[in-house]
Amino acid sequence: MTAAIHTPALCAAPAAKRSLFRRVLAAFATRRERQALLALDAALLSDIGLTRDQALAEACRPIWDAPTTWHR
């Protein structure tokens, strides 16, 4: 699995104050993270407390639909 996608530079400003470019970067980072979640096998999903169905549900969410805690 890859290293964490979100960097302090992307997450430093509140979502409302970030530039459009940074919001687009954050949205695509969210997509990459959700795709990586789909690549995990059942054992790894179990290790992080998720089922395959939960991982699939998260991966199917639109890229702009991410919890605000992801965008600090």
N, C-alpha and C positions, 0 to 999 in steps of 0.2 A: 504494500500500500504506500502511497506517496505521503510526503510530509504535509503538515497542516497547510491549507490553502490560504486562509485569511492571514494577512500580515498586519502589523500595527498601523502601517500607512493607510491601508484600506479601511481600517476599523476605527480610526482615531476620531473622526467627526460623527456627530449624530446623523442618522439617515437623512433627515430633512435638510441638513446643511452640506452634505456631500455633493460634489459636482456630479453632473450627469455621467461623465466618463467613469468616475469611481463607482457610481451605482451600477453601471453596466458591467464593470469588472467584477463587482461583488455578485451580481446575478449569475454571471458565467462561472464564477468560482463555486457558487451554490450548486449549479448544474453538475460541475465536475465532481463535487463531493457526493452528490446523490447518485451519480453513475458509479462512483467507486464503491458506494454502499451496496449497489446491486451485484458487484463483482465478488463480494464476500461469500464464503461458503457457510453452510448451516452452523458449523462449529464456531466460526468467528462471530457470526451474528449472535449466537447464544452467549458468547463471551461478553458482548456489549449489551446484552439484555433485550435483543430484538428477535422477532420471528421473521421468516421470509415474507409473510404477508405485510408486516409492518414496514419492512424495508421497501417492498414494492410500492406501498401506498405513499411513502415519503418520496420515492424516486419519481412518482407520477405527478407530483405537485408542480405547478408552474414555477419558473425560475425566480419570479418576483415575489413569490409567496414563501417567505422565510421568516422565522421568528426574529423579533427585533434584537434579541440577545446575540444573534449571529452578526449583527452589524454595529457593534459598539463603536 
